[in-house]
Amino acid sequence: MAPPLPPKMTKRPASDGKDRSISPPPLKRKAQSAISKSAVANFFTPTSQKPKDRTTWIERSSDEDTPATLLVGKYIPESGQSGASLPAAKRRKIAAFDLDSTLITSASGKRHAGDAGDWKWWHHSVSGRLRQLYNDEEYQVVVFTNQGGLTLHPDPKAKEPKSHQARVPAFKQKCNAVLMQLDLPATVYAATGKDIFRKPRPGMWAEMKKDYDLTESEIDWENSIFVGDAGGRTAELQGGTATSKDFSCADRNFAHNVGIKYQTPEEFFLGEAPRPFARDFDPANFEYSEDDKLEVRFEKKNEKDIILFVGPPGAGKSTFYWKQLEPLGYERVNQDILKSRDKCLKAAADSLKDGESVVIDSTNPDPDTRAQWVELAIKMRVPIRCIWFRTPLQVCEHNDAVRHLNKELNPESRQSLPRLAFNGFASRFKEPKPKEGFQDIFEVPFKFRGAKQEYDIWARHWL
């Protein structure tokens, strides 16, 4: 049998009029796809074989009388899924991180992510470093994040846009995607309110200790760390490039409150040198002293008189009354309790008729407000003295937060005041003068007045 003939070469007319054989087509440049191989594989995987959502979510409240404001998501990898296994024993070292602008950032470049899928790792080294912390260095990895844009239980009477209603499910979806990529046992704590859970307040840290059954003595305080972008860094010029200042110092203050080391993402992940930082208010500037001789002492001058307090909310007026004026026999008239100035005027007049001296414990910021009390003193034929509390507004706001968030320092169960209360006082305030009708004006600079145990609570960062 004759051997088969070779395949016949096909020819086509060439542009120069000569016949040429067809050559292989030029290689085309492969188009870059934003879709990962794993995503393609996952798309074609039957639903029954797809990995399940491994994040379990629960909600918590600061007390029994308030709605839940803390969202907690616990991720546990499927057995053998990534080589990560649950710890056989407690992990004493805590590696805690903020979420946005620390572990992740928006993939779109927007300041706020557009949807649940709009995220990427803050730096390509982040996921590897977290795995190293857990697998090699035996750290427990947790996330503490403020998420004020989320509302777990919206007011049914308020008309909330549908876009707001979708925020909580989108946040859960994004966190689950992040944790699945990381694939390590980890817990996310998201503070949605302005209560004890919100950084720099230590509520989320306390919840973490309970969840992992850690006592104070069991935590490795020296090696534990919190990493977050809100470090109070100041703006500066580096190599001709301007760096903006941080929007707050909440993350640095949070680490200070719980007692662990703090680093920015640039320091922790990239090894950059620390930048200068500044706090708007630091309670450490007000040192504690047990020397009672340093306390300003108010002396009673008259058999019967009116003492008028002047000072912002949270200036320490009530504390001063209980420590110095109540022992001198003064009756207290407080507008927070009586609710109206008319009731206060009547209560003060009744006490004076009964032969008692009185203290008017309210803010009294301007001459017009103070004039009503001067008129009462003239009517009752008693002297009126002024005690002026020269407490900075930042200290007052701090005091208000401490009082509201610590029941042991809030015997009258006062509610937290809005910032408007402090700004309103500042806008109306006029320095008290003797010509208004006061016998004298006694100035009180701010000093923490309380026990050392109370000071240790006060000296934390609460704003």
Long-range contacts (C-beta under 8 A, 24 or more apart in sequence): 51-78, 51-81, 51-180, 52-78, 53-176, 54-78, 54-176, 54-179, 54-180, 55-172, 55-175, 55-176, 55-179, 55-188, 57-172, 59-152, 60-207, 62-193, 62-195, 62-196, 62-197, 62-203, 66-195, 67-152, 67-153, 68-152, 68-153, 69-152, 69-191, 69-192, 69-193, 69-195, 69-197, 70-189, 70-190, 70-191, 70-192, 70-193, 70-197, 70-203, 70-204, 70-207, 71-147, 71-150, 71-152, 71-168, 71-171, 71-172, 71-188, 71-189, 71-190, 71-192, 72-187, 72-188, 72-189, 72-190, 72-207, 72-211, 73-172, 73-175, 73-176, 73-179, 73-187, 73-188, 73-190, 74-186, 74-187, 74-188, 74-211, 75-176, 75-179, 75-180, 75-182, 75-184, 75-185, 75-186, 75-187, 75-188, 76-185, 77-183, 77-184, 77-185, 81-183, 82-183, 82-184, 83-135, 84-131, 84-134, 84-135, 84-183, 84-184, 84-185, 86-185, 87-138, 87-140, 87-185, 90-212, 90-213, 90-214, 90-218, 91-138, 91-139, 91-140, 91-212, 92-214, 92-218, 92-219, 92-220, 93-137, 93-138, 93-139, 93-140, 93-220, 93-223, 93-224, 94-139, 94-140, 94-142, 94-208, 94-219, 94-220, 94-224, 94-225, 94-260, 95-130, 95-133, 95-134, 95-139, 95-140, 95-141, 95-142, 95-224, 95-225, 95-227, 96-141, 96-142, 96-143, 96-144, 96-205, 96-208, 96-224, 96-225, 96-226, 96-227, 96-260, 97-130, 97-141, 97-142, 97-143, 97-144, 97-226, 97-227, 97-228, 98-143, 98-144, 98-145, 98-226, 98-227, 98-228, 98-229, 98-230, 98-251, 99-143, 99-145, 99-175, 99-178, 99-188, 99-190, 100-145, 100-229, 101-229, 101-265, 102-227, 102-228, 102-229, 102-265, 103-130, 103-143, 103-178, 104-178, 113-174, 115-170, 116-169, 116-170, 116-171, 116-173, 116-174, 116-177, 117-174, 117-177, 119-174, 119-177, 119-178, 122-265, 122-269, 123-265, 123-269, 123-270, 125-269, 125-270, 126-269, 127-181, 127-182, 129-268, 129-269, 130-182, 130-184, 131-182, 131-184, 134-184, 134-185, 134-186, 135-184, 140-212, 141-184, 141-185, 141-186, 142-186, 142-187, 142-188, 142-189, 142-208, 143-186, 143-187, 143-188, 143-189, 144-189, 144-191, 144-199, 144-204, 144-205, 144-208, 144-226, 144-228, 144-254, 145-188, 145-189, 145-190, 145-191, 146-190, 146-191, 146-198, 146-199, 146-250, 147-171, 147-190, 147-191, 147-192, 148-191, 148-192, 148-193, 148-194, 148-198, 150-190, 150-192, 151-192, 152-192, 187-211, 195-405, 196-405, 199-228, 199-230, 199-250, 199-251, 199-253, 199-254, 200-249, 200-250, 200-251, 200-252, 200-253, 200-254, 200-256, 200-257, 200-460, 200-461, 200-462, 200-463, 201-254, 201-257, 201-405, 201-462, 202-254, 202-257, 202-258, 202-460, 205-254, 205-257, 205-258, 221-259, 221-260, 224-260, 224-261, 225-255, 225-260, 225-261, 225-262, 225-263, 225-268, 226-251, 226-254, 226-255, 226-258, 226-260, 226-261, 226-262, 226-263, 227-251, 227-262, 227-263, 227-264, 227-265, 227-268, 227-269, 228-252, 228-254, 228-255, 228-262, 228-264, 228-265, 229-264, 229-265, 231-262, 231-264, 231-275, 231-277, 232-277, 232-278, 232-279, 232-280, 233-264, 233-275, 233-276, 233-277, 234-275, 234-276, 234-277, 234-278, 236-275, 236-276, 243-275, 246-277, 249-277, 249-278, 249-279, 249-280, 249-461, 252-277, 252-279, 253-279, 253-461, 254-461, 256-460, 256-461, 257-460, 257-461, 279-461, 280-394, 281-394, 281-395, 281-398, 281-463, 282-461, 283-398, 283-458, 283-459, 283-460, 283-461, 284-459, 286-395, 286-446, 286-447, 286-448, 286-459, 288-448, 288-452, 288-455, 288-459, 289-447, 290-452, 294-447, 295-447, 295-449, 296-444, 296-445, 296-447, 297-324, 298-324, 298-325, 298-328, 298-387, 298-442, 300-328, 300-329, 300-357, 301-383, 301-385, 301-439, 301-440, 302-357, 302-382, 302-383, 302-385, 302-439, 304-352, 304-355, 304-356, 304-357, 304-382, 305-357, 305-377, 305-382, 305-383, 305-384, 305-385, 305-439, 306-348, 306-352, 306-357, 306-358, 306-359, 306-360, 306-373, 306-376, 306-377, 306-380, 306-382, 306-383, 306-384, 306-385, 307-357, 307-358, 307-359, 307-360, 307-384, 307-385, 307-386, 307-387, 308-360, 308-364, 308-370, 308-373, 308-384, 308-385, 308-386, 308-387, 308-438, 309-359, 309-360, 309-361, 309-362, 309-363, 309-364, 309-387, 309-389, 310-363, 310-364, 310-365, 310-370, 310-386, 310-387, 310-388, 310-389, 310-432, 311-363, 311-388, 311-389, 311-390, 311-391, 311-444, 312-363, 312-365, 312-389, 312-391, 312-393, 312-396, 312-422, 312-425, 312-426, 312-429, 313-363, 313-396, 313-400, 313-417, 313-421, 313-422, 313-425, 314-391, 314-395, 314-396, 314-397, 314-398, 314-399, 314-400, 314-403, 314-417, 314-422, 315-389, 315-391, 315-395, 315-396, 315-399, 315-446, 316-389, 316-391, 316-399, 316-444, 316-446, 316-447, 316-449, 317-361, 317-389, 318-361, 318-412, 319-449, 319-450, 320-387, 320-389, 320-444, 320-449, 321-359, 321-361, 323-449, 325-359, 328-357, 329-356, 329-357, 330-356, 330-357, 330-358, 330-359, 331-356, 331-357, 331-358, 331-359, 332-358, 332-359, 332-361, 333-358, 333-359, 333-360, 333-361, 334-361, 334-362, 335-361, 335-362, 336-362, 336-412, 336-414, 337-412, 341-372, 345-372, 345-376, 348-373, 348-376, 349-376, 349-379, 349-380, 352-380, 352-382, 353-380, 357-382, 363-425, 365-425, 365-428, 365-429, 365-430, 366-428, 366-429, 366-430, 367-430, 367-432, 367-433, 367-436, 370-432, 370-436, 371-436, 371-437, 374-436, 374-437, 374-438, 377-437, 378-437, 383-439, 384-437, 384-438, 384-439, 385-438, 385-439, 385-440, 385-441, 385-442, 386-432, 386-436, 386-438, 386-440, 386-441, 386-442, 387-441, 387-442, 387-443, 387-444, 388-431, 388-432, 388-441, 388-442, 388-443, 388-444, 389-444, 389-446, 390-443, 390-444, 390-445, 390-446, 391-445, 391-446, 392-446, 393-422, 393-425, 393-426, 395-446, 396-422, 397-422, 397-463, 398-462, 398-463, 399-458, 401-462, 401-463, 402-457, 402-458, 402-462, 405-462, 406-457, 408-454, 408-457, 409-450, 409-454, 409-457, 409-458
